[in-house]
Amino acid sequence: MYDAIVIGVGGMGSATLFHLARGGASVLGLEQFGIPHPFGSSHGSTRIFRLAYDKGSEYVPLLRIAYQYWRELEEVTGRIVLHTTGGLDIGPEGSWIVQRSAKSCDLHGIDYERLGRKEIGRRFPGYRLPAGMRAIYQPRSGYLLSEVAIEAHAAAARSWGAEIRTYIRVSGWRRVRNGIRVSSDHGDFEAKRLVITAGPWVGTLSAELRRLCRPERQVMLWTTPLDRRAFEPACFPVFRLLSPLGRYYGYPDHLGEGFKIAKYHHLRQQVEQPSKLDRECHPEDEDALREAVAAYFPQAAGRTRKMAACMFTNTPDGDFILDRHPSESDVFVAAGFSGHGFKFCGVVGRIMADLCLDRPATWNIRRFRLTPERWSAATS
């Protein structure tokens, strides 16, 4: 019998295995696809890392630790995971995105600059913003190589004794006399504890969590810059952009893959069954993103290199779920990362390992507990 089984070896699951194995636990990771894979929430090469956070002050201490864990992962594995480019939070003067970003920086002592539209254009020529736009520039922001990070966490976990099995589809779990039994298409597995880090599939493994964790289709677009130099990582910070056309986020041209852009909540398409997600990308998907490219990044408006669909798993309040399962004390859940979770992988993995092994809490995670108020919000 294992000390713990982790279902789902994506961003959060691989980091949880990393910390469990490093702590000396005997652990098994079960993944229904490969490691990594293009079917969940963590593919598409890159994810933004930033320290200032407009969702609440509870996030920033976790981000500081996450930053340390990313650098530690690089030391342990010899793989580069985090690229620092600086980052821009952009919006109209007086907008919430600019005000909250600056407030977070002030509150937590994070270095930043206030930039106007003209200065942004001078320093970062890939940007062509309309009059009235402002930004908070954070020099320590950048992007994570998401698939590299998953591979690195999984490889390190294996080196410390973790067992990871791929292409195994879990059908359910239940309490048995000595722990938890997990059923799959490759037989049953038993452990003292279970951690569910199944991303959009969390609702298929727990009916109670289905109403709290709602998958949504998301699409990413890569284009060929007309002026490639303007979109190289040294010249182009990652960004979040609040505009009259919607909210967008994007990345420089990493290793010639192209300029990358996506729109928060894209076409607002809920996903009933993650396995049946529409993975084809259609003209309306491209149009929704090309509109912003033409308006704000015209020198990136070359041909489309590729598009890819992924998923957000949204909670009603947009906050994560990091807690014991509501009906089983030996089962733990990390879910509902609502499109902004990947940057936290390392620290979430440590939190879940601490919960699973009954170690004292290191950080305040009350905001991420399954409180009665969150259950109420999910049914209102």
C-alpha positions as CSV (number, residue, x, y, z in Angstrom):
1,M,0.0,0.0,0.0
2,Y,1.3,3.5,-0.9
3,D,1.4,6.4,1.5
4,A,-0.4,8.4,-1.2
5,I,-1.9,8.2,-4.7
6,V,-2.1,11.4,-6.8
7,I,-4.7,11.4,-9.6
8,G,-3.7,13.7,-12.5
9,V,0.0,14.4,-13.2
10,G,-0.3,17.8,-14.8
11,G,1.0,21.0,-13.4
12,M,-0.3,20.6,-9.9
13,G,-0.1,16.8,-9.7
14,S,3.5,16.6,-10.8
15,A,4.5,19.3,-8.2
16,T,2.5,17.4,-5.5
17,L,4.4,14.2,-6.4
18,F,7.7,16.1,-6.3
19,H,7.1,17.3,-2.7
20,L,5.6,14.0,-1.5
21,A,8.5,12.0,-2.8
22,R,11.1,14.5,-1.6
23,G,9.5,14.2,1.8
24,G,10.1,10.4,1.8
25,A,6.5,9.3,1.1
26,S,5.9,6.2,-1.1
27,V,3.7,7.7,-3.8
28,L,2.0,6.7,-7.0
29,G,0.9,9.1,-9.7
30,L,-1.9,8.1,-12.2
31,E,-2.3,10.0,-15.4
32,Q,-4.9,9.2,-18.1
33,F,-2.7,10.6,-20.9
34,G,1.1,11.1,-21.3
35,I,3.4,13.5,-19.4
36,P,2.9,16.2,-20.5
37,H,-0.1,16.1,-22.8
38,P,-2.2,18.5,-24.9
39,F,-5.7,17.7,-23.5
40,G,-6.0,19.7,-20.3
41,S,-5.0,23.1,-18.9
42,S,-1.2,23.2,-19.0
43,H,-0.2,22.8,-22.6
44,G,0.7,25.5,-25.1
45,S,4.3,26.1,-24.1
46,T,4.0,29.1,-21.8
47,R,2.2,30.5,-18.7
48,I,2.7,34.0,-17.1
49,F,4.5,34.5,-13.9
50,R,4.0,37.7,-11.9
51,L,4.2,38.7,-8.2
52,A,1.6,41.5,-7.9
53,Y,-1.9,40.2,-7.7
54,D,-5.2,42.0,-7.9
55,K,-7.4,39.1,-6.5
56,G,-6.3,39.4,-2.9
57,S,-3.3,39.8,-0.6
58,E,-3.3,36.1,0.3
59,Y,-1.9,35.3,-3.1
60,V,1.4,37.2,-2.9
61,P,3.1,35.3,-0.1
62,L,2.4,32.1,-2.0
63,L,3.8,33.7,-5.2
64,R,7.0,34.6,-3.4
65,I,7.5,31.0,-2.4
66,A,6.4,29.8,-5.8
67,Y,9.2,31.9,-7.3
68,Q,11.7,30.2,-5.0
69,Y,10.4,26.8,-5.9
70,W,10.7,27.4,-9.6
71,R,14.3,28.4,-9.2
72,E,14.9,25.4,-7.0
73,L,13.4,23.1,-9.6
74,E,15.8,24.5,-12.1
75,E,18.7,23.8,-9.8
76,V,17.5,20.3,-9.0
77,T,16.9,19.3,-12.6
78,G,19.2,21.5,-14.6
79,R,16.3,22.7,-16.8
80,I,15.3,26.3,-17.4
81,V,11.7,26.8,-16.5
82,L,11.2,30.5,-15.7
83,H,12.2,33.3,-18.2
84,T,12.2,36.9,-16.8
85,T,10.9,39.4,-19.4
86,G,9.1,42.0,-17.2
87,G,5.4,42.3,-17.4
88,L,2.7,44.9,-18.1
89,D,-0.7,45.2,-16.5
90,I,-2.4,47.5,-19.1
91,G,-5.7,49.3,-19.0
92,P,-7.4,52.7,-19.4
93,E,-6.3,55.4,-16.9
94,G,-8.1,54.7,-13.6
95,S,-9.1,51.2,-14.6
96,W,-9.2,48.4,-11.9
97,I,-6.4,46.5,-13.5
98,V,-3.9,49.4,-13.2
99,Q,-5.1,50.5,-9.8
100,R,-5.2,47.0,-8.2
101,S,-1.8,46.1,-9.7
102,A,-0.2,49.2,-8.2
103,K,-1.9,48.7,-4.9
104,S,-0.6,45.1,-4.7
105,C,2.9,46.3,-5.5
106,D,2.8,49.0,-2.8
107,L,1.3,46.7,-0.2
108,H,3.9,44.0,-0.7
109,G,7.0,46.0,-1.6
110,I,7.2,44.8,-5.2
111,D,9.3,46.8,-7.6
112,Y,7.3,48.5,-10.4
113,E,7.0,51.5,-12.7
114,R,4.0,53.5,-13.9
115,L,4.2,53.8,-17.7
116,G,2.1,55.9,-20.1
117,R,1.2,54.8,-23.7
118,K,4.0,56.7,-25.4
119,E,6.7,55.4,-23.0
120,I,5.4,51.9,-23.5
121,G,5.8,52.3,-27.2
122,R,9.3,53.7,-27.0
123,R,10.6,51.0,-24.7
124,F,8.7,48.1,-26.1
125,P,8.0,48.8,-29.8
126,G,5.8,45.7,-30.3
127,Y,3.0,47.6,-28.4
128,R,0.8,50.1,-30.2
129,L,-1.7,51.2,-27.5
130,P,-4.5,53.8,-28.0
131,A,-4.6,57.1,-26.2
132,G,-5.5,57.0,-22.5
133,M,-3.9,53.6,-21.8
134,R,-1.6,53.2,-18.8
135,A,0.4,50.3,-17.4
136,I,2.1,49.0,-14.3
137,Y,5.4,47.4,-15.3
138,Q,6.8,44.7,-13.0
139,P,10.5,43.9,-14.0
140,R,10.4,40.4,-12.2
141,S,7.5,39.1,-14.2
142,G,8.0,36.7,-17.1
143,Y,6.8,33.3,-18.4
144,L,7.1,29.7,-17.4
145,L,7.7,26.8,-19.8
146,S,4.6,24.8,-18.6
147,E,5.3,21.5,-20.3
148,V,9.0,21.6,-19.4
149,A,8.0,22.3,-15.8
150,I,5.7,19.3,-15.7
151,E,8.4,17.0,-17.1
152,A,10.9,18.4,-14.7
153,H,8.7,17.9,-11.6
154,A,7.8,14.4,-12.7
155,A,11.4,13.4,-13.4
156,A,12.6,14.7,-10.1
157,A,9.8,12.9,-8.3
158,R,10.8,9.6,-10.0
159,S,14.4,10.1,-9.0
160,W,13.2,10.2,-5.4
161,G,11.3,7.0,-5.7
162,A,7.8,8.1,-6.9
163,E,6.1,5.7,-9.3
164,I,4.2,7.3,-12.1
165,R,1.9,5.4,-14.5
166,T,0.5,6.9,-17.7
167,Y,-2.4,6.1,-19.9
168,I,-4.4,4.8,-17.0
169,R,-8.0,6.0,-16.7
170,V,-9.4,6.2,-13.2
171,S,-13.0,5.4,-12.9
172,G,-13.5,6.1,-9.2
173,W,-12.4,5.8,-5.6
174,R,-13.8,4.6,-2.3
175,R,-12.9,4.1,1.3
176,V,-11.7,0.6,2.3
177,R,-10.6,-0.7,5.7
178,N,-7.0,0.6,5.6
179,G,-7.3,3.6,3.4
180,I,-8.5,4.5,-0.1
181,R,-8.9,2.2,-3.1
182,V,-8.7,3.8,-6.6
183,S,-10.3,1.9,-9.5
184,S,-9.0,2.1,-13.0
185,D,-9.0,0.4,-16.4
186,H,-5.7,-1.2,-15.3
187,G,-6.9,-2.5,-11.9
188,D,-7.2,-1.2,-8.4
189,F,-4.6,0.6,-6.3
190,E,-4.6,1.3,-2.6
191,A,-3.1,4.1,-0.5
192,K,-3.5,5.6,3.0
193,R,-4.3,8.9,1.4
194,L,-5.5,10.2,-2.0
195,V,-4.8,13.6,-3.7
196,I,-7.0,14.6,-6.6
197,T,-5.3,17.1,-9.0
198,A,-7.3,16.2,-12.1
199,G,-7.9,19.6,-13.5
200,P,-11.1,19.8,-15.6
201,W,-11.8,16.2,-14.8
202,V,-12.2,16.8,-11.0
203,G,-16.0,16.8,-11.4
204,T,-15.9,13.3,-12.9
205,L,-14.2,12.0,-9.8
206,S,-16.3,13.9,-7.2
207,A,-19.9,14.7,-7.7
208,E,-19.7,17.2,-4.8
209,L,-17.1,19.3,-6.6
210,R,-18.8,19.3,-10.0
211,R,-20.9,22.4,-9.2
212,L,-17.8,24.2,-7.8
213,C,-15.4,23.4,-10.7
214,R,-16.8,24.3,-14.1
215,P,-14.6,23.7,-17.2
216,E,-14.5,26.3,-19.9
217,R,-13.1,26.2,-23.4
218,Q,-10.1,28.5,-24.0
219,V,-8.1,29.1,-27.2
220,M,-4.6,30.3,-27.8
221,L,-3.2,31.9,-31.0
222,W,0.4,32.1,-32.3
223,T,1.2,34.5,-35.1
224,T,4.3,35.3,-37.1
225,P,5.6,38.8,-36.2
226,L,6.2,41.1,-39.2
227,D,9.0,42.6,-37.1
228,R,10.4,39.6,-35.1
229,R,12.9,41.6,-33.2
230,A,10.1,43.7,-31.5
231,F,8.6,40.5,-30.1
232,E,11.7,38.8,-28.8
233,P,11.7,38.1,-25.1
234,A,14.4,40.7,-24.5
235,C,12.2,43.4,-26.0
236,F,8.6,42.3,-25.3
237,P,7.2,41.9,-21.7
238,V,4.4,39.5,-21.0
239,F,1.1,41.3,-20.6
240,R,-2.4,41.4,-19.3
241,L,-4.5,43.9,-21.2
242,L,-7.9,45.4,-20.3
243,S,-9.4,47.1,-23.4
244,P,-12.7,48.0,-25.0
245,L,-12.3,44.8,-27.0
246,G,-12.0,42.6,-23.9
247,R,-9.3,41.2,-21.6
248,Y,-6.3,39.6,-23.1
249,Y,-3.0,38.1,-22.1
250,G,0.1,37.3,-24.1
251,Y,3.7,36.4,-24.5
252,P,6.8,37.2,-26.6
253,D,8.0,35.0,-29.4
254,H,9.7,32.1,-27.5
255,L,12.2,30.3,-29.7
256,G,10.5,31.2,-32.9
257,E,7.1,29.8,-32.0
258,G,5.5,33.1,-32.7
259,F,3.7,35.9,-30.7
260,K,1.1,34.3,-28.5
261,I,-2.2,35.8,-27.4
262,A,-5.4,34.6,-25.7
263,K,-8.5,36.2,-24.4
264,Y,-9.8,35.6,-20.9
265,H,-12.9,33.4,-21.1
266,H,-12.6,33.5,-24.9
267,L,-16.1,32.8,-26.3
268,R,-17.5,31.8,-22.8
269,Q,-18.1,28.2,-23.8
270,Q,-18.9,26.0,-20.9
271,V,-17.7,22.4,-21.2
272,E,-20.0,19.6,-19.8
273,Q,-17.6,16.7,-20.4
274,P,-13.9,17.5,-20.7
275,S,-13.3,14.4,-22.8
276,K,-15.6,15.9,-25.4
277,L,-14.1,19.3,-25.6
278,D,-14.2,20.8,-29.1
279,R,-10.4,20.8,-29.8
280,E,-10.8,22.1,-33.3
281,C,-10.1,25.8,-33.7
282,H,-12.5,27.7,-35.9
283,P,-12.6,31.0,-37.8
284,E,-14.6,32.6,-35.0
285,D,-11.9,31.6,-32.5
286,E,-9.2,33.2,-34.7
287,D,-11.3,36.3,-35.3
288,A,-11.8,36.9,-31.5
289,L,-8.0,37.1,-31.1
290,R,-7.0,38.6,-34.4
291,E,-9.1,41.7,-33.5
292,A,-6.8,42.5,-30.6
293,V,-3.6,41.7,-32.6
294,A,-4.7,44.2,-35.3
295,A,-5.7,46.8,-32.8
296,Y,-2.8,46.7,-30.3
297,F,0.1,44.6,-31.8
298,P,0.0,45.3,-35.5
299,Q,3.6,44.3,-36.1
300,A,2.6,40.8,-34.9
301,A,-0.2,40.5,-37.5
302,G,1.6,38.1,-39.8
303,R,0.3,34.6,-40.7
304,T,-1.2,32.3,-38.1
305,R,1.4,29.8,-37.0
306,K,-1.0,27.6,-34.9
307,M,-4.0,27.7,-32.6
308,A,-4.8,25.4,-29.7
309,A,-7.7,24.8,-27.4
310,C,-7.3,24.2,-23.7
311,M,-9.5,24.6,-20.6
312,F,-10.0,26.8,-17.6
313,T,-11.6,25.2,-14.6
314,N,-13.5,28.0,-12.9
315,T,-14.9,28.3,-9.4
316,P,-17.7,30.8,-8.8
317,D,-15.4,33.2,-6.9
318,G,-12.3,32.6,-9.0
319,D,-10.3,31.3,-6.0
320,F,-8.5,28.0,-5.9
321,I,-9.7,25.0,-3.9
322,L,-7.0,23.5,-1.6
323,D,-8.6,21.4,1.1
324,R,-9.8,18.0,2.3
325,H,-12.6,16.5,0.3
326,P,-15.9,17.4,1.8
327,S,-17.0,13.9,2.5
328,E,-13.7,12.0,3.1
329,S,-11.0,13.1,5.5
330,D,-8.2,11.0,3.8
331,V,-8.8,12.6,0.4
332,F,-7.4,16.0,-0.6
333,V,-8.3,18.2,-3.5
334,A,-6.4,20.9,-5.5
335,A,-8.7,22.2,-8.1
336,G,-10.6,25.2,-9.6
337,F,-7.6,27.2,-10.7
338,S,-9.7,29.5,-12.8
339,G,-7.2,30.3,-15.5
340,H,-4.5,31.7,-13.2
341,G,-3.1,28.8,-11.3
342,F,0.0,27.5,-13.1
343,K,2.4,30.0,-11.7
344,F,1.6,28.5,-8.2
345,C,2.4,24.9,-9.0
346,G,5.4,24.5,-6.8
347,V,3.8,26.0,-3.7
348,V,0.5,24.2,-4.3
349,G,2.4,20.9,-4.5
350,R,4.0,21.7,-1.2
351,I,0.7,22.6,0.4
352,M,-1.0,19.4,-0.8
353,A,1.9,17.3,0.4
354,D,1.7,19.0,3.8
355,L,-2.0,18.4,4.0
356,C,-1.6,14.8,2.9
357,L,1.2,14.0,5.4
358,D,-0.5,15.9,8.3
359,R,2.4,18.4,8.5
360,P,1.7,21.8,10.1
361,A,0.5,24.5,7.8
362,T,3.2,26.8,6.6
363,W,1.0,29.4,4.9
364,N,-2.4,30.9,5.3
365,I,-4.8,29.0,3.0
366,R,-8.1,29.9,4.6
367,R,-9.2,31.6,1.5
368,F,-8.9,28.4,-0.5
369,R,-10.8,26.1,1.9
370,L,-14.2,24.6,1.1
371,T,-16.2,26.9,3.5
372,P,-20.0,26.9,3.8
373,E,-20.0,30.3,2.1
374,R,-18.3,28.9,-1.0
375,W,-20.8,26.0,-1.2
376,S,-23.6,28.6,-0.9
377,A,-22.2,30.7,-3.7
378,A,-22.0,27.7,-5.9
379,T,-25.7,27.1,-5.6
380,S,-27.0,30.7,-5.7
